């Protein structure tokens, strides 16, 4: 394959024997590097290398100005804005920076296209005035100020231009305007110097004027990287700019193009691959590279339309890729240390001495924080305390002694001072730099951050506009977004990884292009401008049509000389990604060139449906020891019903003691609500054990409800805020539950019923007689309430959930210990059996009071006939407990039987 640079060089050498006197101008420094390498390879004798520069270098040389950094331009332009007398009301730097970046970009566009600023801004002011025009109402002071701003914009522009040129600096557009002004002087100073322009496409007005001035001297030349098939097609967007140049430039009225290639029509294999997600694109690319030979890898370029895929791609390169050259930098904003500082400043800009626990976790939970302090200890302490807000002293209280200095640094007050924040930044960076285990790339990222911080400190001292942390955050976020970490590699051999713009002038036999999606390639319409579409058309500024044509050229240029092209795109809609393949792929499909083999593939995760067997855990000696330990201590009703529901859950919770992950409760959890209601009722009713409830007693209990509920919230929902939001509602719900039970008892007493409290939250233990086991077995539990109702003993279990009478009815006793739907009946019978073992009774009633079903009153356990036509009995007697004991013993024997494994149930 003959590359464009090689082909161009051949044509130049046919005309010019000695290239040392020439000046070559290319679109980028990278393209210039490839030209230098080619000249070095072709050199047979010692010779001087010609001057090879990028178009940007030429423009700066012509203008005599240095391009100013975008951040400093923002500060310097604000100084000019403040000193513009016609603006009566001046915005703060915060307000100014929110719109100034867009305005400065528009200034850039105006200058690059050599527009008359006065005429243009007057036209723009008129449009803005029309947008706010209203015949029926008088203009408000805000609207007047708004329109005055646009009217006086030419003065602001001129003052900024004068200020910058006085200091020999300028933004890019102004550099272009000055370069055009100085071109004639430059050419007169060296009238016979030959300049050769190579590989350009979309030139702005300034570049066009400069290029034409050079060409009209008769000593310069220009070589376009275009294809005949596109140039002949007057509707193809890839050749839009070339067709315009051929029609509009005076040079081409008497001169033709040096050469037009016809490589696109050569045989090619183009494969479009639909991927489910970005990760699938990366994985496919890795697998594809794995099949390449070293020779093929040496002529392959991976082009990333979405440059955020760079780091995942580098981590996915296969082992056969031994040489890689990355021409694009990795954005600093994606590195953990940059994210850490961005998070830290976002938390502190709230300017509060009280930190929300999630903000603390964002900082402490960062991988960077683990290098600074014992993060796990602090996170566990926050979880245990269940507090939602912390002050610095409270954070230090839960931290280890050795971590207190760094935590004081991380959470100390900054008083909304950017200067203090930048000092803390530097101190943290110095600590991180001392980490001996840090990777090289982490150290490079720290160095880049240090450079940014020093730049911000210098700007803060020079301009005094960094007034608060919100401004600092905006500038810091912008700087880490545009700062990149560059990779070193062999520039001219091995696998090449680059962005779309880096492909200009370069050719590769094998192209792998990722993210060929609408909205990425092309990028779509952008509204980041005050210049309206009709104004752009009027003044011949590029609109989205021209921008799409630029993308079209870059896309087709990659295909010019390539033989094997792989185009990957995602077909999964997620977030802003529409999952729509690029129009360029559709265009290739429609064009269907006869020399091209077009293939389509789809890559999606392999979904294999496997028959999964239910888990079984054999009971080892250690498990048996643990079961013996539990049996001696006592099985609780909840543990037994857990086994009935799913033996595997019992194994994890009781044998392995695996608990659910604890986290801070911002909103009261359902189980916490249950605990609060139970504990409140215990403390309210406990003083009246062995007492008959009277209306006076119940009135006294009712007066204590609010204070007792609040007390239980403070104990069980530590640090939680119940003064507002969902927690306030839950507080009211808990209060209502307790009040409803008191009201129910009051109604019963008023109706002449006698209620005597016998036990409240009594801990009961009962030893079971199971001769088949060679160790003692007990059951234990806490009975919520035992009372005497008109002489009838009642065993009551409180439930904050919704329980129906059917949940407590038993037809088949054998199902009681095997079917979880009878768990409520199983629990109340267990409490009855324990109570009987401690305080024998003739008969009793056992059941549930459901706080979500108070209308049903006391729901009693009962047995029914098989046809469920009538209740057999609601009383629990010695015979009832004997039947239950048999089922209970069977269940415990099954649990303790070493031959019966824990087998998972389908739930």
N, C-alpha and C positions, 0 to 999 in steps of 0.2 A: 504494500500500500504506500502510495506517495502522498505524504501529508500536504496540507495547504502551504505550510511554511517552506517545505522542500520544493514544492512546485513554484512558489513565488521566488525563491532564491535562485532557481534555475533561470527563470525569466530575467531577473535582475542581472545575473552574471553574463547572460547573453548580450546585454546592453552595456554593462559596466564591468570592466576588468578589475579595477581596484576599488574594493568596497570600503577601504579604511577611511576614505574621505567622506563617506555618506553618513547621514544621521537617520536612523530608523526610528519611527514612532509607531508604537503598538498600543492596543487598548489597555493592557495591564503589564505590570512588572513581571508577572509569571510568564506571559507570552514572550516577553523580552528575554527571559531566562532560557526558554526553549530555543529561541533564535541564536543566542550566544552559544549554546551547547552544539547546535547544528553546525555553526561556523567553525567551532573548534574541531569537530569531527572531520569536516571537509578540508581543513587546512593541511596542505602538503609542505608548505614552507613557512618560515617564521614571518609573521605579518602583524600589523597593528589591528586590534579589534576596533570595528567602527563604533561610534557612539549609538547606544541603543537606549531609548527612554520611553516611558509611558506618556500617554496624552496628557495626564495630569501634571507630570513633570514639565512638559513643554509649556503648558498654560501658566504654571507658576513662574517659569523662566521668563516668559513674555511679559507677564504682569509686573514682576518684581515684588510681588506680595506673598506673604506666607499665610496659608489657610489657618484660621483660628479654630481652636477647639470649640465644639458645640456648647459645652457647659459654660465656658468663659464668655462665649458670645451672648448667652442668655443674661449673664450678670452685666456685661458691658452695655448691652442694649437697654437694660433696665435703667442704667445710669442716664442714658440718652433720653429715655422715656420720661424720667423724672425732671429732666432739664428742658423738656419741650414745653415752652410757655403757653402754647395754644390749648394744651390739655389742662383744664381748670381742676378737675378732680382726678387725683392720681391714685391708682390702686396699689395695694401692698404687693410685695414681691410674690407672695403666695398666689394672689389673684392674677397678677401679671403672668406668672409662669404657666398658668393653666391654659392660656390662649396664645402666648407669645411664640411658643415653639412652632405652632401651625403658621402663624403670621411670618416668622422668619423663613420658613420653608417656602412660603409664597414669594417673599422677596427674592429668594434664591432662584425660583422659577422665572420671575420677571427679568432678572439680570441674565440668566443663561440664554434666554430667548431675545435679549437685546430690545426689550419693549421700552417705549417712552413712559417713564414712571408717572409723570404728571397726568398724562392723558389716561393711562391705565387706571390709576387710583381714583381719578375723578369719575371715570365710568363705573368703577366698583362702588364708590360712595353713592352714586345715583341709584344703582341696583339695590343697595342696602336700604336707601331711603324709600324706594318703592315697596320693598318688602314690609315696611312698617307704616305704609300710608293708610290713613283712615279718614274718610270725609266727615264722619259724624262726631268725632271727638277730638279734643285738643290734645296735643302731644304732652305726655307726662315728662317730668324732669329726667327720669331714667332714659326715656326714648330720645329726648333732646341730647343728653350726654352721649348716648350710643351713636347717634347720627353725626354729632360733632367729631367723634373719634375718627370715623371714616372720612369725613371732610378734611381733617387735618393730617391724614396719613402721609401725604407727600412730604410734609415738613419733617415728620418723624423719620421717614426713609432717608431723606437728604442729610439730616443731622447724623444719623447712624453711619451713612456712607462716608461723610467727611471725617468723623471721629476715627473710624477704622483706618482709612487711607493715610491719615496723619501719622498713625503708628505702624504703617507698613504691614498691616494685617487685613484680612478680609474673609468673609464667608465664601464658599466655593463659587456661587453665582457672580459675586462682585469680582472675584479673581478672573472669571471668564470675560466679563465686560471690559475690565482693564486690559486684559490680554489682547482683545480685539483692537482696542485703541492704540496699543503699542506695536501691533504686528508690522505695520508699514515701516516703522523705525527699525525694527529688528531685521527685516529683509533688506533694507538699504545698507545696513551695517555689514551684511555678508551676502552680496548680490549673486554670487556664483555657487553658494553652498547648496548641495543637493539634499533634499529631505524626501524620505520615502515613507508614506503612510501605508500600514499593512493591517488588514483584517477588521475594518470598522463596519458598523451597520447603522444604528440609530444615532445620528449626530444632532446635538441641539443647535440652535441658530448660531451661537457663538462659534462652535466647533466647525460648522459648515463655512462660516465666513472666513475663519482662519485657514482651513484646508484649501478653499478656493484661492485665497490670496497667495498661498505657497505655490499652488499649481500654476497660476497665471504668470509666475516668474519664468516658466519654461525650463527650470532646473529640477523640479520636483515631480514626484510620481505618486500614484495611489493604486493599491491592489485590494480589490474587494473579494471577500470570501463568499461568493454566491454561486448558484447553480442555474444552468440554462432552463431547466424544466420549470423553475419557479419564476424566473425573469420573463419567460414567454407567457406565463399565465397572469394576465392583468388583474385577476381577482384574488390571487393567493397572497395572504397577509405576510408570508415569510419574505417576500420581495418588495413590500410596500415602499420602504425607504429608498431602495436602489432605483425603483421606477421613478420616484420623485426627483432623485438627484439627476438622473439622465435627462429628465424633462426641464429641470429648473436651472442647473448649473451651466454657466457660459462655457466652462471648460469642455463639457461634453458635446457642445455644438460643433466643435472642430476635432475632438479626440474621442476615440472609442475606448471601451474597457480593455485593459491589458490582456486579460484572458478570462474566459467563462468556463468553469468546470462542468463536467457532466458525469459526476460520480454517483449521484443519487439514483440514477437509473440502472446502476450495476446490481447484480444479484445480491440479495440480502435475506437474512432470516430475522423476522421481527416477531417476537413472542410477547403477547400481553398476558399478564398474570393477575387474576383477581385474588386478593388476600382478605381474610376476615378482619384483621387488625394490623397495626404497625408491627407488632411482635412477629406476626406471620411473615411480613415482608422481610424483616431482619433474618428470621430463621431460614426462609427460602434462599435468600442471598448467600448465607453461609453454606448451605448445602450445594448451591450452584458452584460456588468458588471451589468447593472441595473436589469437584469433578474436573477442574481445569488443570492443565499441565503448567509447569513453570514458565514455559515459553508463552503460553496463552495468557497467563497472569501478567506477564511483562507488557502485554498490549491491551490491557483491560482497564477501564475506568468505571468506578462506581460514582454516580452523580446523585446527590441528595437534594431533591427539590425542597424537602423539609429538613433544614439543617439541624433540628433538634434530635434527629435520629443518629447523629454522629457517634456519641458515646455508646449507645446500645450496639451499634454496628461494630465498633472496635472490639467490644467484648465478645462478639459473635464470630469473629474471623476464625476460619479453621486453621489447623496446624500447618497445612501445606503452604499457607501464605507466610513467607519468610521476610519479604520486603514490602513495606508499605510507605507511601508518601501521602500525607494528609495536607492538602493545600488550604483547607479552611480551619479556622480556630474553633475550639470548644467554648461556648458561651460561659462566662464566669458565673452567670446567674443560676446555672444548673448544678454547681458544685455545693456540697453540703455546708461548707464553711460560709459561703455567700448567703445561702438560705437561712443559716443560723443567725447571722447578723441582721438580715432583713427582718426576720421574725422578732429579734430582740428589740430593734428600733420601733417596730410596729406596736409592740406591747408598751414601750416607754412613752410613745407619743401621746398616750391617753393622759399623761401627766398626773397620775394618781399614785398615792403612797400605799394603796390597797390593791393587791393583785388577785384577779380571778384565777381560780385553781387551774382552769384549762389553759390560760396564758402561761402559767408557771410550767405546766406539763409540756407546752409547746417548746419552751426553752430548755428545760431540764431533760426532756425526752429526746432531744436532738443527739445524733451520734457524736457531734462535736462536744456537747456538754459532758459526755462520758469521759472525755479526756481531761476535763477540768475538775469534776467532782463526782462523788458517789451518787449517781442519779437514782439508782434502784432504791437506795435507802430512803431518799426523799419522796419518791413516788409512792412507795409502800406506806410511809408515814401519812401522806396526804390522803391515801385511800382509807387508812384505818381511822383517821380523825373525822372523815366525812364532812370536812369544812369546805365551803365554797369560795371563801375569800381569806387572804392572808396579808399581813403587813410584813415588812422586812424582819422585825424582831421575832415574829411567829415562824417565819421561814428558818431563821437561824436556830430557833428552839428545837426544830425537828431534824436539824442537820448534825453531822459529826463535826467535832472540833476542828479537824484539819481542813474542812470544806468551807468554814465560815468566812474566810477572807475572800475567796473567789465568789461566794454567794452574795457577799456585801457589794462586790464589784458588779455582779450581774443584776441585782435587784435594788441597789442603792438609788436614792433619788437623784435625778438629773436636773430638776428644776426647769424642765423644758429648754435646756441649754444645749445647742448643737456642739459648742466647744467642749463641754464636759463629756458629751456622748462620744466625740471623736477621740478624746483622751482615753476613755474606757475601751474603745475599739482597739487602740494601739496597745494598751496593756494586755488585753486578752490575746491579741495576735502574738505578742512577745512570749506569753505563756505557752501558746500552742506551738510556736516555733521550737521550743525546747523539748518537745515530745520526740524521743529517740525512735519511736516506732512509726512515725508519720511517713507516708509514701512520698516519693519525689513530687508527684503531681499535686499533692496536698500542700507541699512547701511552696510550689510555684503559685498555687492559688492564693496562699497567704501573702506572698510577695506582691501579687497583683492588687490584692485588697489593701495592703499597706500603701501602695502607690496611689490608689484612689483616695484613701483617707488623707494622705499628705496633700493631694490636690485640693480636696475639699477644705482642709485647714487653711491652705494658702489663699483660696478664693474667699473664705470667710474673713480672713484678716484684711484682704485687699478691698473688698466691696461692702462688708458689713450688712449684707442682705440676708444672711442665714439667721433668721430671727427665732425660729422654733424647730421642734423635731419633725413636724409635718413636712416642712420644706426640705429638711435634711433627708427625710425618707424618700421624697420624690426624686431628689437629685441622686441619691445613692442607688435607688432602683434603676434609674435611667443609665447610670454609669456601669453598673454590673451587667446590664442588658447589652451594652455595646462593646464591653471589654471581652476579649477572647484570649484563650491560652493556646498559643501556637505549638504545633508538633514539629519535631525535627525528623527528616527522612531523606532518602536519596531521591532528589527531585526528578530525575530523568529515567529511572528504572523501577521495576516492581509494580505492584498494584497501586493505582492512583485513586484517591478518594477526594472528591471536590464538590463544590456547589455549582449551580447552573452557570453563574457568571464566569467562573474560572475556566469554563470550557471554551471561551472565546479564542479563536485562532488555532485551537488544538484539535487533533484528530486521533481517534483510537479505533482499532479494529473491533473491539468488543465493548459494548456499552451496557451497563446495568443501571437503569434510571428508576429511582424509588419515588413514591408518592405522586404518581401522575394522576392527580385528582383535580376536579374543578375546585377552585378556591385556593389551590396550591400552585398548579401549573396549568393555565395562567392563574394569577392570584385573585383575579376578580376586581370589581370596582372598589375604589377607596374614596372616602369622603373627607379625608384629613386635609381639608383646604377651605379657605374662605372664598376661593375663586369659583364662581358658578360655571356650569357646563356651557351656557350660551356665551359667557365672557371668554372662555377658553377657545370656543369656535371663532369668535370675533377676532381675537388676537393671535390665532394660530398656535395656541399652546397645546401640548399633548394631552389628550383625554384618554379615557379607558380604551378607546379603539386603538390608539397608537401604542399604548402599553401592552395590550394583547398582542399586537403585531411584533413587539420586541420579544415577548415570550415565544411567539410562533417561530421567529427566526432562530432563537437559541435552540428550540426543540428540534427543528429540522436540520440545523447545522450539525447537531450531534449525530444525525443519521447520514450526513453527506457521504462520508468515506467508510463508515462502519459496515461490517459484514454480518455481525451477530448482535442483535439488539434485544434486550429484555426490558420490558416496561411493566413495572409493578404498581398496583393501585389498591386501595382498600375499598371494599364494597359494603362496609358495615357502618351504619349511621350511629354516630356517637358524639355528643356535644356539638361543637361547631362543624365537625366533619360530616358532610352530607353523604359520604359514601358513594358519590357519583364519579365515574371515571372521566378523565379529562376529554374535552372536545377534540384534542389532538389525536387521541387514540381512535375516536369515532371517525375523524377525518381520514386517518390512514386506512381504516376499514372501507370507507366509501371510495377513496381514490383507487385502492386495489391495483397497484402497479403490477404489470405482468411479470416483471423480473423479481418481484418480492414475494417471499413465502411468509404468509401471515398466519400465526398460530395463536390459539387461545387456550389458556389453562385457568384452573381455579384451585386455590389452595385454601383449605379450611381444616379446622381441627378434626382429627379422626375420632369419631364417636363410636365406641364399641360397647354394645350392650352386653354386659357380663352377668351371668347368673351368680349372684352373691349368696353364699350360704350364711345362715345365721351363726353368729359367734357362739362358740362354746369354750368355757374356761374350766379345765380340769382342776379338781381340788387337791392341791399339793399338801405336803405336811405343814408348810408354813401357813397356808390358808386355813387348814384345820385348826392350827394353834390359835389363829386370829378368831375363828368362829367360836372356839371354846371360851376365849376371853370375852367375846360379846355375850355369849350365853350366860356366863357367870355374872356379868355386870347387869344383864337384862336386856331382852329385845324390847324396843319401844314399838307402840302401835304404828307409827309412821315408817319405821324400818321394815316391819312385816308387810305393810301395804306396798312399800317400795318394791319388795321382792315379788309380791303378787303381780304388780304392774309389769315389771321387767327384771328378771334376776340379774341381768348385766348391770343395771343401774345400782342394785344392791351391792354388787361386787365392787364397782368403782367407788361408791360413796362410803360403804361401811368396811370393806376389806382393805381397799387401797387408800381410803380416806382422801379421795380426790374431790375437792370442793369446787364450786363454781368460782370463776374469777371475780374478786371483789373490786368494785370501782366506786368512786364517789357518787353518792345519790344526789343529783340535783333536784329531782322530783321524788317524792316519797314512794318507795317501791311497795307493791301489794303486800308482800310478807312483812314489811316494816309496819304498815298500817295495822295488820292483824296483831302484831306484838303490842303496839301502842294501845289498841282497844282492850286486849286481854289484860295488860298490866294496869290500865286505868280502872277497869272493873274490879280487879283484885284489890287495889288500894282503897277503892270506895266502899266495897262490901265487907272487906276483911274485919273491920272493927265490930261488925254485927254478927259474927259467927256465934252460933248457939242462941241467937236472938230471933224473936218473931218480928217480921217486918211490919211496921206501922206506917200510916200516912206521914206522921211527923218524921220518922227515920228517913223515909224516902224523899221528903222535902229537903231534909238536911243534906242527904247525899247529892241531890240535884244541884244545890247551891255550890257544891265543890267541883262540879264537872269541868268547868272551863279551866280552872287552875290546875286540876289534875291531868287533864288532857295535854295542856301546855307543858307541864312538868315531864310527862312521858315522851313528848316530842323532843324536848331538849336532851333527854337521856338516850333515846333510840335513834334520833335523827340529828346526831351531833354536828353542830356548825351549820345546819341547814337553815334556810330562811323561809319561815312560814308566814311572813307578813304580806306576801303578794303572790299573784300568779296561781299556778296549779296547786302549789303547796298550801296556799290559803284555803283553796277549795277542799283539799284533802283533809285539812285541819277541821273544817266545818263538817265534813262527812263523818270523821271520827267522833266529833262531839255529838252529831245527830244519832249515830249508832248507839252511843252510851245512853243518851237521853231517851231514845226509843225503848231500850230495855227497862230503864227506870219507870217510864210511863206505862209499860206493859205490866210491871210488878204493881204499880200504883192502882191500875184498873182492877187487877185481880183482888187486891186488898179491899178496894172500895166496894167490890161485888160480894164481899163477905168471905172470901177465901183466906185460909191461913197459910202463910209461907214462913217457914223457919229455916234459916241458913245453917247447914250442918258443916260443910267444908267449902273452902275457897282455895283453888289452885293447890290442892294437896298432892304431895309427891307420894306415890304408892309403888310398892314392890311386892310381887307375889311369886313364890317359888312353885314351879310346875313339877309334878311327879311324872317323869318319863324314864321308866326303868331301862328302856332300850339304849339309853345314852349313859356312858360311864363318867359323866361330869354333871354338876348341878346346872339347871336351867331356870332362869327367872324372866319375868316380864316386868317392865317398869314404865311409869308415865305420870303425867300431871293432869288430874281431873279438874276441869275449869270450875265446876260448881256442883255441889250436892246439897239438895234441900228437901224439906218435908212439905208436901203440898196437900193440905187437908189430911195429914197423917200418912200420905203415900210418899215413899222415898223416890226422889227423881235424881238421876245422874245426867248432868247437862254438859254438853260440849258446845262452845261458841264457834261459829263459823262466819267470817266476814264475806265469804263467797255465797253464791246462790245455791241453796240445797232445797230439793223438793221431797215430799213425803215418799215418793216412789224409790228414792235412794236408800230408804231405811226399811224396805220391805223384803223379806226373805221367803222364798218358796222352797228352794232346794238347798239344804244345808251343805251339801258337798261342793256347791259352787262358791260358797262364802270365802274359802281360802284359795280359790283358783281364778276367780273372775274379779277384775279390778272395779267393776261397776258397783260391787257390793262393799267397797272400801269404807264408806261412811258407816254402814251397819257393823262391819268388822271392828272398826275403831271403838264405837260405843259399847259393843259387847266385851272388848278387851278391858275397857275402863270398869265395866260392871263386874267382870271376873276378878280384877285386882281389888276392887272395893269389897267384894264378897269375901275374898281371902283375908282381908284385914278387919272388916266389920260385917260378920254374917247377917243376912237379912232373909225374911220369909219371901218377900217379893218386892220388886222395884220396877220403876219405869226408867228407861234410858233413851236419850235422844239428843237432838240438836236444836239450838236456836240460831236460825240463819238471819243475819242482820240485813240481807238483801231480800228476805222473804218473811219479814216480821208479821205480816198479815196472817200467816198460817200458824203463828204461835209456836208452841213447843211441838216439834216434829218427833213422834215416838217411834222407836224400833217396834216392828211387828212381824209376825209370821203369817203366811197366807196359804190357803189351799192351792193345789196345783192349777185349778181352773181360775184362780185369782178372783173368785166370786165374793169371798168375804174374808175378813180378818179372822185368823185363828185366835191370836192372843197378842196383847200389847204388854203384858206383864212378863218380867224376867224373873224366873224362879230357879230353884236348884236344878231342876230338870233341864231348863233352857241352857243354863251354864254348862251342864254336863255334855249336852249335844255340841255346844260351841267348843268346849275343851277338847273333845275328840278331834274336831277339824283343826284346831290350833296345834295340837300335838303332831298331827300328820304333817302340817306345814313346817314345823320346826324340825321334825325328823328328816324331811326332804332337804331343808337347808343344810343340816349338819351331816347328811349322808355323803361320805367321801366318794361313793360310786356314782352319784348323780352330779354331773357338771352344772355350772351356771350356764344356762342356755338362753340366748337372746330371744325375745318375743317380738313379733311384728306388731307395731303399735299404729 
